[in-house]
Amino acid sequence: MSQTQMMKGILDGCLLAIIRGKEVYGYEMAERLSEYGFGEVSEGTIYPLLMRMQREGLVSSIKKASTAGPKRKYYSLTDKGHEELEAFLERWKRLEKSVNEAIRQETKEGSEGSA
């Protein structure tokens, strides 16, 4: 799996988590991801993911008036989106545990796995 593919899957889960709490628009998601350390993620990356998630029935959107210009498209999770987020969180827990264990075991002082 390439870094881009891995990041896409992680971003999907992060976007679902961000949207879970309330209706959110794209720029706000980009700002939140930046706050969490995903500074390199642009709106140009986020919007195609959101459009795909909408086609898959994970999110819905509604345009609302903005005090700062044109209408904004706000996203919210569907029931299917909530289910997908829960599935992502379970996958993430397993992956995180496996990665942490591999790193812990393979980077121990004097590990036989080291060259």
TORKOL-4160 file (C-alpha; in steps of 0.2 Angstrom, whole numbers, padded with zeros to 4 digits, m for minus):
115
<pt num="1" X="0000" Y="0000" Z="0000"/>
<pt num="2" X="0007" Y="0017" Z="m0005"/>
<pt num="3" X="0008" Y="0031" Z="0007"/>
<pt num="4" X="m0005" Y="0041" Z="m0003"/>
<pt num="5" X="m0017" Y="0026" Z="m0002"/>
<pt num="6" X="m0014" Y="0024" Z="0017"/>
<pt num="7" X="m0016" Y="0043" Z="0020"/>
<pt num="8" X="m0032" Y="0043" Z="0010"/>
<pt num="9" X="m0040" Y="0029" Z="0021"/>
<pt num="10" X="m0034" Y="0038" Z="0037"/>
<pt num="11" X="m0041" Y="0055" Z="0030"/>
<pt num="12" X="m0058" Y="0046" Z="0027"/>
<pt num="13" X="m0059" Y="0041" Z="0045"/>
<pt num="14" X="m0053" Y="0058" Z="0051"/>
<pt num="15" X="m0066" Y="0067" Z="0041"/>
<pt num="16" X="m0080" Y="0056" Z="0047"/>
<pt num="17" X="m0074" Y="0059" Z="0065"/>
<pt num="18" X="m0074" Y="0078" Z="0062"/>
<pt num="19" X="m0091" Y="0078" Z="0054"/>
<pt num="20" X="m0098" Y="0066" Z="0067"/>
<pt num="21" X="m0100" Y="0080" Z="0080"/>
<pt num="22" X="m0109" Y="0093" Z="0069"/>
<pt num="23" X="m0112" Y="0100" Z="0052"/>
<pt num="24" X="m0096" Y="0106" Z="0045"/>
<pt num="25" X="m0090" Y="0114" Z="0029"/>
<pt num="26" X="m0075" Y="0110" Z="0019"/>
<pt num="27" X="m0063" Y="0124" Z="0024"/>
<pt num="28" X="m0067" Y="0121" Z="0042"/>
<pt num="29" X="m0062" Y="0103" Z="0040"/>
<pt num="30" X="m0046" Y="0108" Z="0032"/>
<pt num="31" X="m0043" Y="0120" Z="0047"/>
<pt num="32" X="m0046" Y="0106" Z="0059"/>
<pt num="33" X="m0035" Y="0094" Z="0050"/>
<pt num="34" X="m0021" Y="0107" Z="0050"/>
<pt num="35" X="m0024" Y="0109" Z="0069"/>
<pt num="36" X="m0021" Y="0090" Z="0071"/>
<pt num="37" X="m0005" Y="0090" Z="0062"/>
<pt num="38" X="m0011" Y="0087" Z="0044"/>
<pt num="39" X="m0005" Y="0103" Z="0038"/>
<pt num="40" X="m0001" Y="0097" Z="0020"/>
<pt num="41" X="m0020" Y="0092" Z="0017"/>
<pt num="42" X="m0028" Y="0105" Z="0006"/>
<pt num="43" X="m0046" Y="0108" Z="0002"/>
<pt num="44" X="m0042" Y="0101" Z="m0016"/>
<pt num="45" X="m0039" Y="0084" Z="m0007"/>
<pt num="46" X="m0054" Y="0085" Z="0005"/>
<pt num="47" X="m0067" Y="0089" Z="m0008"/>
<pt num="48" X="m0065" Y="0074" Z="m0019"/>
<pt num="49" X="m0065" Y="0063" Z="m0003"/>
<pt num="50" X="m0081" Y="0071" Z="0002"/>
<pt num="51" X="m0089" Y="0069" Z="m0015"/>
<pt num="52" X="m0085" Y="0051" Z="m0015"/>
<pt num="53" X="m0092" Y="0049" Z="0003"/>
<pt num="54" X="m0108" Y="0057" Z="m0002"/>
<pt num="55" X="m0109" Y="0046" Z="m0017"/>
<pt num="56" X="m0107" Y="0031" Z="m0006"/>
<pt num="57" X="m0120" Y="0037" Z="0006"/>
<pt num="58" X="m0109" Y="0041" Z="0021"/>
<pt num="59" X="m0112" Y="0059" Z="0021"/>
<pt num="60" X="m0126" Y="0071" Z="0016"/>
<pt num="61" X="m0124" Y="0090" Z="0012"/>
<pt num="62" X="m0134" Y="0105" Z="0013"/>
<pt num="63" X="m0130" Y="0123" Z="0006"/>
<pt num="64" X="m0132" Y="0137" Z="0019"/>
<pt num="65" X="m0130" Y="0155" Z="0019"/>
<pt num="66" X="m0114" Y="0162" Z="0025"/>
<pt num="67" X="m0110" Y="0179" Z="0033"/>
<pt num="68" X="m0093" Y="0179" Z="0024"/>
<pt num="69" X="m0098" Y="0177" Z="0006"/>
<pt num="70" X="m0107" Y="0164" Z="m0005"/>
<pt num="71" X="m0117" Y="0149" Z="0002"/>
<pt num="72" X="m0107" Y="0135" Z="0010"/>
<pt num="73" X="m0110" Y="0117" Z="0008"/>
<pt num="74" X="m0111" Y="0109" Z="0026"/>
<pt num="75" X="m0109" Y="0090" Z="0028"/>
<pt num="76" X="m0116" Y="0079" Z="0041"/>
<pt num="77" X="m0115" Y="0060" Z="0044"/>
<pt num="78" X="m0129" Y="0048" Z="0038"/>
<pt num="79" X="m0133" Y="0032" Z="0048"/>
<pt num="80" X="m0122" Y="0023" Z="0036"/>
<pt num="81" X="m0108" Y="0036" Z="0039"/>
<pt num="82" X="m0109" Y="0033" Z="0058"/>
<pt num="83" X="m0108" Y="0014" Z="0055"/>
<pt num="84" X="m0092" Y="0017" Z="0044"/>
<pt num="85" X="m0084" Y="0028" Z="0057"/>
<pt num="86" X="m0087" Y="0014" Z="0070"/>
<pt num="87" X="m0079" Y="0001" Z="0058"/>
<pt num="88" X="m0064" Y="0013" Z="0054"/>
<pt num="89" X="m0061" Y="0016" Z="0073"/>
<pt num="90" X="m0061" Y="m0003" Z="0076"/>
<pt num="91" X="m0049" Y="m0006" Z="0061"/>
<pt num="92" X="m0038" Y="0009" Z="0068"/>
<pt num="93" X="m0037" Y="0001" Z="0085"/>
<pt num="94" X="m0031" Y="m0015" Z="0078"/>
<pt num="95" X="m0018" Y="m0007" Z="0066"/>
<pt num="96" X="m0012" Y="0005" Z="0080"/>
<pt num="97" X="m0009" Y="m0010" Z="0092"/>
<pt num="98" X="0000" Y="m0020" Z="0078"/>
<pt num="99" X="0011" Y="m0006" Z="0073"/>
<pt num="100" X="0015" Y="m0001" Z="0091"/>
<pt num="101" X="0019" Y="m0019" Z="0095"/>
<pt num="102" X="0030" Y="m0021" Z="0080"/>
<pt num="103" X="0040" Y="m0005" Z="0084"/>
<pt num="104" X="0041" Y="m0009" Z="0102"/>
<pt num="105" X="0048" Y="m0027" Z="0099"/>
<pt num="106" X="0060" Y="m0022" Z="0084"/>
<pt num="107" X="0067" Y="m0007" Z="0092"/>
<pt num="108" X="0071" Y="m0014" Z="0109"/>
<pt num="109" X="0089" Y="m0012" Z="0115"/>
<pt num="110" X="0099" Y="m0027" Z="0109"/>
<pt num="111" X="0084" Y="m0034" Z="0099"/>
<pt num="112" X="0089" Y="m0049" Z="0088"/>
<pt num="113" X="0079" Y="m0041" Z="0074"/>
<pt num="114" X="0092" Y="m0027" Z="0073"/>
<pt num="115" X="0106" Y="m0028" Z="0060"/>
